[in-house]
Amino acid sequence: MSLKAEERRFVVGREVGRCGRCTRLVLGLLGLILIGTTVAQAGLSFALIGQMAGGLLLTAALYLILFWQLGERLAQPWLRTVIFWAPLAFVPFLFLIPWGWGFGVLLYWSVSCLMAALLSHGDCEIVAFPSLLFRRHYTVYCPLNAIDLVESRYTKR
């Protein structure tokens, strides 16, 4: 084994273990199940589909633009984290708009969690899609990184 391999340490926001992957997978699936059951109970309509698609597309466009414009310009990972999490501060106010838009945001997050789990993406889930699309990786922290950190501590990778 080389000296470089021995010195290699776990990097929060870059690597994800089995437990972190499973957590992201389960949360993504739970989000999709929540959306599916709520839509099934409320009844599917063209207005609801339009609102969900609008929420999904607007959220995806927002994070794509933020990632594209600010990714390389911000060297500090914590500043990137604050900027990428700032739009999520408005999620509690989604009750002021038709609920289909909020489910579009949840759909974006759920699909991003699934993508992060399947790709072993240790970054924050909200940037999994832009990272895949632009083939760039910028460290953005999120609450699920705590699971990765605890897992790395106890598995001694």
Number of C-alpha atoms within 10 A of each C-alpha: 5 6 7 8 8 8 8 9 11 15 13 19 22 18 16 26 20 13 15 25 24 16 18 26 21 16 18 25 16 13 19 20 13 15 18 14 11 13 16 10 8 10 9 12 10 8 11 19 16 14 20 24 19 18 22 22 16 16 22 21 13 14 19 19 13 16 23 15 11 15 18 13 10 13 12 12 15 14 13 22 16 13 16 21 16 11 12 13 8 9 12 9 10 14 11 8 10 13 14 23 24 22 27 25 22 22 22 25 24 25 22 24 28 24 20 27 26 13 13 19 26 26 23 23 27 24 25 24 21 20 20 14 10 11 8 12 18 21 20 26 23 19 9 18 21 14 17 24 18 13 17 21 11 8 8 8 10
